[in-house]
Amino acid sequence: LRMASASSEMKAKENKQAKKKKLSTLEMLARAYERVPEHERDKNHPTSVCLHLLQNSPAKLRDVIPITMRACRECGLPPGIKFPPGKSLMKAYYEVDRELNGTPANELDAEAKKAAYQTWMEMSQTLDKTLKLLFDKAKDHLGS
């Protein structure tokens, strides 16, 4: 009986984790947006514009976000976003992601740490460039 109870508890925990991990990028962005400083949630603030652009961009373009977050988890660092409109939103996304997915349980050896850091750096740069591209395309579209 005790073993069956432990087994069912483990399955319930696994199901809960599986459900947590199935949040879409859009749902994650919405949760992250709730965490950015209040003044950044003004509809005209660049952070709000960034969210709007991400929400209305093709899903394939948004795919860079969870891939970057996976690299961040492996490395244990938040995304290295330099582009101001996306910086606090992606930091908040990282915090939500860590709460839902945790951090890797295994300690990495020196070589794996180096590889994880390199991947983190490359993915952070890719995400940063993607956010800039969204703004550039929106400016082109608006003609400003």
C-alpha positions as CSV (number, residue, x, y, z in Angstrom):
1,L,0.0,0.0,0.0
2,R,2.8,2.4,0.9
3,M,4.6,1.6,-2.4
4,A,1.4,2.2,-4.4
5,S,0.9,5.5,-2.6
6,A,4.4,6.6,-3.4
7,S,4.0,5.6,-7.0
8,S,0.8,7.5,-7.4
9,E,2.4,10.5,-5.7
10,M,5.3,10.4,-8.2
11,K,2.9,10.1,-11.1
12,A,0.9,13.1,-9.9
13,K,4.1,15.1,-9.5
14,E,5.2,14.1,-13.0
15,N,1.8,15.0,-14.4
16,K,1.9,18.4,-12.7
17,Q,5.4,19.0,-14.0
18,A,4.4,18.0,-17.5
19,K,1.4,20.3,-17.4
20,K,3.6,23.1,-16.2
21,K,6.1,22.6,-19.0
22,K,3.4,22.7,-21.6
23,L,2.8,26.4,-21.3
24,S,3.1,28.1,-24.7
25,T,5.6,30.8,-25.4
26,L,2.7,33.3,-25.5
27,E,1.5,32.1,-22.1
28,M,5.0,32.5,-20.7
29,L,5.3,36.0,-22.2
30,A,2.0,37.0,-20.6
31,R,3.2,35.7,-17.2
32,A,6.6,37.4,-17.6
33,Y,4.9,40.7,-18.6
34,E,3.0,40.7,-15.2
35,R,6.5,40.8,-13.5
36,V,8.0,43.7,-15.4
37,P,8.1,47.0,-13.5
38,E,4.7,48.7,-13.5
39,H,5.8,51.8,-15.5
40,E,7.0,49.4,-18.3
41,R,3.4,48.1,-18.6
42,D,2.2,51.4,-20.0
43,K,1.0,50.6,-23.5
44,N,3.4,53.1,-25.0
45,H,6.5,51.9,-23.1
46,P,9.0,50.0,-25.3
47,T,8.7,46.9,-23.1
48,S,4.9,46.8,-23.9
49,V,5.6,47.4,-27.6
50,C,8.1,44.5,-27.5
51,L,5.5,42.2,-26.0
52,H,2.9,43.3,-28.6
53,L,5.4,42.7,-31.4
54,L,6.3,39.2,-30.0
55,Q,2.6,38.3,-29.6
56,N,1.9,39.2,-33.2
57,S,5.0,37.7,-34.7
58,P,5.1,34.3,-36.4
59,A,5.5,31.4,-34.0
60,K,8.7,30.2,-35.7
61,L,10.2,33.6,-34.8
62,R,9.2,33.2,-31.2
63,D,10.9,29.7,-31.1
64,V,14.2,31.4,-30.3
65,I,12.8,32.3,-26.8
66,P,12.4,28.8,-25.3
67,I,15.6,27.6,-27.0
68,T,17.4,30.5,-25.4
69,M,15.8,29.8,-22.0
70,R,17.0,26.2,-22.2
71,A,20.5,27.5,-22.8
72,C,20.1,29.8,-19.8
73,R,19.0,27.0,-17.6
74,E,22.0,24.9,-18.6
75,C,24.3,27.7,-17.9
76,G,22.5,29.1,-14.8
77,L,22.5,32.7,-16.2
78,P,19.6,34.9,-17.3
79,P,19.6,35.8,-21.0
80,G,22.2,38.4,-21.9
81,I,19.9,40.8,-23.7
82,K,21.3,44.2,-24.3
83,F,18.4,45.6,-26.4
84,P,16.5,47.8,-23.8
85,P,12.9,47.1,-24.9
86,G,13.4,43.4,-24.4
87,K,15.8,43.3,-21.5
88,S,13.4,43.3,-18.5
89,L,10.7,41.2,-20.3
90,M,13.3,38.4,-21.1
91,K,14.7,38.6,-17.6
92,A,11.1,38.1,-16.2
93,Y,10.5,35.3,-18.7
94,Y,13.7,33.6,-17.4
95,E,12.4,33.9,-13.9
96,V,9.1,32.3,-14.8
97,D,10.9,29.6,-16.8
98,R,13.1,28.7,-13.8
99,E,10.1,28.5,-11.5
100,L,8.4,26.1,-13.9
101,N,11.3,24.1,-15.1
102,G,13.9,24.4,-12.3
103,T,17.6,24.2,-13.0
104,P,19.7,21.3,-14.1
105,A,20.4,18.8,-11.2
106,N,23.7,17.8,-12.6
107,E,26.9,19.7,-12.1
108,L,28.7,20.2,-15.4
109,D,32.4,19.4,-15.8
110,A,34.7,22.2,-17.0
111,E,34.3,21.3,-20.7
112,A,30.5,21.0,-20.5
113,K,30.4,24.4,-18.6
114,K,32.4,26.0,-21.3
115,A,30.1,24.6,-24.0
116,A,27.0,25.6,-22.0
117,Y,28.4,29.2,-21.6
118,Q,29.2,29.4,-25.4
119,T,25.6,28.2,-26.3
120,W,24.2,30.7,-23.7
121,M,26.2,33.5,-25.3
122,E,25.2,32.6,-28.9
123,M,21.5,32.2,-28.0
124,S,21.4,35.4,-26.0
125,Q,22.9,37.2,-29.0
126,T,20.4,35.6,-31.4
127,L,17.5,36.5,-29.2
128,D,18.8,40.1,-28.8
129,K,19.1,40.4,-32.6
130,T,15.6,38.9,-33.1
131,L,14.1,41.6,-30.8
132,K,15.9,44.3,-32.7
133,L,14.7,42.9,-36.0
134,L,11.1,42.9,-34.8
135,F,11.4,46.6,-33.9
136,D,13.2,47.4,-37.2
137,K,10.5,45.6,-39.2
138,A,7.8,47.4,-37.3
139,K,9.4,50.8,-38.0
140,D,9.7,49.9,-41.7
141,H,6.0,48.9,-41.7
142,L,5.0,52.1,-40.0
143,G,7.2,54.2,-42.2
144,S,9.0,55.9,-39.3
